[in-house]
Amino acid sequence: MAKGKAPGKYYRETISVMELNDMFPDEESAVRWFEETRWPDGRHCPRCGSVHTKDVPNAKPMPYWCRGCKSYFSVRTSTSIEHSRLPLRKWVFATYLFVTSLKGVSSMKLHNDLKVTQKTAWFMLHRLREAWDEGGLEQFVGPAEMDETYMGGREKNKHSGKKLRAGRGTVGKTIVAGVRDRATNRVMAEVVPDTTGKTLERFVADRTVKGATVYTDRAAAYQGGISGREHEAVNHRIGEFVRGDVHTNGIESFWAMLKRAHKGTFHKISAKHMQRYVTEFAGRHNVRDEDTIDQMRNVIAGAVGKRLMYRDLIAN
């Protein structure tokens, strides 16, 4: 594993593809790593929590049996990859590519690298994104930076039959709001229906504690201040981007990474799945300072208790 002063986050312990292949030479090593990651304190039933389990001869229909609830289970049970028939070794390599590709990894690349179908690769990536869906709302102490952005293609570049109207700017785009906590460098972002003061104030109030200092630009939605928070803003319209500690550069850097991925890796992201991609990039941002193997463990731990069926993913 490479570690030492070098460009980028040199303090992190990284893993090369060659090292990963040495760490996981076969399916047995992948299964062992998954189990050690999920059950660091010893194997237990994912359904009832009982530690009274036993191995099943020939691992059929599953490798383990719970004496408590009398059911079979495996390390995949009650996770976002529960019904996957792919070898866990392929899931290890998929997870590695997922966490180490700062601008994301496309389903076509995963299809080529893992020798699975593009459809399977697309589903795999959404299952990994599901692992970083934290569900509950974390509240930042602040200072925090708040901003919103618009994701989607330009109307002028669309075929005439697909244009919403002969407009420009934000027409037809998906709105994403985000907040970055300066103390922890963590980011939370969410697709929102509009940029009204009511919507954005709810967003920041849910994610920051009362009394926190919140920095924004001077968008109309913030003109009335933010209830219960100390609020300061910079005026981008007159070229003011930094005034002492007042700026939104951190959250705007997050938007820049998300948009480079949109244009350069995925090319098109539907409004239907936009939140999943936003969740992926917030999750990757929040573990960037961790060693590569810990980033991978973070995904596996986050997959526990999640479920994503293909039929639900493609449903209208």
N, C-alpha and C positions, 0 to 999 in steps of 0.2 A: 504494500500500500504506500502510495506516494505522500510524503509529508515533508515540508520544509519551505523556506522562503522562496516564493515564486509569485508570478503575476496572479491576481485574483485573490480569493480567500485562502491564502496559503496555510492558515492555521487549521484548516479542515483536513481530516484524513480521508483521502479519496481512494477509489478503487478503479483500476483500469479494467478494460474488457478481458484482457489476458488473466488478470488476477481473479476476476469473477469466475471465469471458466475453471480456474484451478480450485476455487472455493466450492464450486458446485459441479463436479465432474459427472455426476449421475443423479438419477431420480431420488435415490436414498438420501443423499446429502441435502437435497432440497426439502424433502419431507422432514428431515431432522431439524433443519433450520426453521421451517414454518412452525413446528411444534414447540421448539425452544422459545421462539418469539411469542407465540400465543400463550403458552403455558410455562412461564419462567419459574413458577413455584411448584410445578408438577401438573400432570394431566388431570383434568376434571371434565365432567360432562357439560357440554355447552347448553344443554336444555334445563337440567335441574341443579347443576353445580356440584353434584356428588363426586367425591374423589374415589369412590368405590367402583373402579372400572377394571376391565381386563382385556387382554388382547384376544382377537378373534382368529382362529386358525384360517390360514389362506387369505385373511383380510376380506372375506366375503360374507355379507354384502358390503360391509364396511370394516375397517381395521379394529374398532373398539366397541365394547359393549358396556353399558351402564347398568349396574345392579340396582341403582336407585329407581330410575324411571323405566328400566327395562327396554332400552332402545339402543340401536346402533348409532355410531357417530364417527366422524373423522375430523381432522384439523380444519376442513373446509366448512363443516356444519355451522349454520347460523352466521355466515359471513357473506360478503357480496360476491364471492366466487363459489358459493355452495354447490351449484348444479353444473359447474364447469367440468368437462371431461378431459381437459388438457392436462398434460403432466405438470406437476408443480414446478419442475425445473424451468418450463417455459414461462410460468408466472413469475419466477425469480428474475429472469432476464427482462421480462416486460416491465416489472416494477423498477428495475435498475434504469432502464431507458426512460421511464416515466419521470423519475425523480432527478435524473442528471441532465435532461434536455431542457434548458432554461426557457427556450421558446416553444416547448411542447414537442411531442413526437406524433407524426401523422399516422393514420391507420395504414396507409400504403407502405410507410417505412417499416412498421411493425409486421405487416404482412410479409415483406421481403426478408426481414431479419429473423423472424421466428418460423417461417414457412408454414403459416396458417393462412386461411382465406382473409381477404380484406374485410369481409363482413364480421368474421370472428375477431379480427384485430380491433375493429371499431367498437364492438361490444366489450372487449377486454378493457379498452381505455376508459370507457364509461364506467365500468365496474371499479376501476382504480380511482376515478374521480369521485365516485360515491364514498370511498373511504375517507375522503377529506371533507365531506359534508358534516360539519360539526353539530348541526341541528340547533342547539340552544345558542342564545346570544351571550357573548362575552362583553363585559363592560370595562372600557379602558379608563384609567385614572387620568391620563393625559400628561402633558399637552398632546393634543391630537389634531391631525390635519384632515379636513373634510373637503371632498370635491366630487364632482360627477362628470361622466364622459358619455359619448355617444358612439355606439358600435354598429357597424354595418357599411354596406357599399354606398357609393354616391349615386343619387338618382340620375344624374346626367350620364352615367356610364351604363345604365340599364337599357335593355331593349325597350323601344317605345311602348310596346304592349304591356310591359311590366312596371312602368313608372306609375307611382301613386298619383302624382300630378307634376306639372312643369315647375316644380319648386326647387329649392336647394337647401343646403345646410343640414338641419336635423331631420328632415322629412324621411320617414321610413326607417329610421334607426332605432336601436334598442338603447334605453338609458340605463346606465350602471352607476350606482352611488357607492362611494368607498370612504373609509376612514382608516387612518394610520396612526398608531400610538407611538410617539417618539421614544418613550421610555423603553419599550420592548421591541420596537420595530415591527410589530405585528400589524397585519392588515385584515380588515373585514370588508367584503364588497357584496353587493346584491343588486339584481335587476329590479328597477323601480318603475312604476307606471308613468310618472311625470316628474317635473322638477318644481312643483309648487312648494311654497313655504311649508305647508302642512305635511307633505310627504317627506321632505328632507329633514324637517325638524323631528319628526317621529323617528326617522332613521338614525340620526345622531343621538337622540335622547335614549334610544334603546341600547346604544353601544358605548356610551360614555356615562360616567357617574356624575351626579349633580355637583356642581362647583368646578368641574373640569374646564380647563382652558381649551377652546376650539378655534383653530385658524381656518379661514376660508378665503375665497376670492369675494368680490363685491357683487355677486349675482343677486338678482332681484329677490330671490327666495330668502336671502339672509338679511335683507334690509331691516327687518324688524327685530333682529337679534335672535338668539337661540335660548329659549326658556331654561332657566336654571343653570346655564353655563356662561363662563366668561368668554366673550366672543371678540375676536379681532380679525380684520380682513385686509388684504392687499388689493389694490386696484389695477388689474391687468390692462384695463382700457387705456390708462395713461402711462403704461410702461413700467408700473411698479410691481416687481415680482418678489422682492425681499425688503423688509423693513425691520431690521434687528432680528428678533426671533420669529417674526410674523412672516410665514410663507407656506406654500403648499407643495414645495418641490418634491417631498418624499412620496406623497400619494400620486403626484403626476409622473414620477419615475415608474411607479407600478403600472400606470395606464400605458406608458410608452412600451413596456415589455409586453403587455397584453395585446397591444395593437400591432407590434411587430410580429407576434405569433399569429395573429389573425390574418395579416397580409402575407407573411412569408412562409408559414407552416400549414395552416388550415385553409387559407384562401377564402373560405366562406363558412360562416357559422350561423345557423338558423336561430331565429329568436326563440324558438321552442327549446333549444338546448343551450342557449347562451349562459344560463346560470351555472350549468355544469362546468363549462370552460372557465368561468370566473372563479368558481370554487377551486378548480385545479390550480390556477395561478396564485390565488391567495394562499392555498395550502403549501405550494412549493416555496413561495416567498417566506412563509413563516418558519420553514425548517432549513432555510439556506445556510445557516451558520452551523448546522449539525454535520457530523461525519456522514459520509455516503451510506454506510451500513445502518446508521441510526435513522436516516431519512427513509430507508427501505422498511425498517422495523416500524416506523411511524405509520406508514401506509397499511401494513399488515394489521397493526393494532387497531387502526381506524376502520378497517373492513369488518371487524367483529360487530355483530348486531345489525348489520346492514343487509339489505336484500334488493336486488335489481333484476327483474325478469325482462327478457328481450321484448316480450309482447307489450309490457308497460312502457318500455323505452320508445317503441315505434308507434304507440297509440296516439291518435289525434287529440 
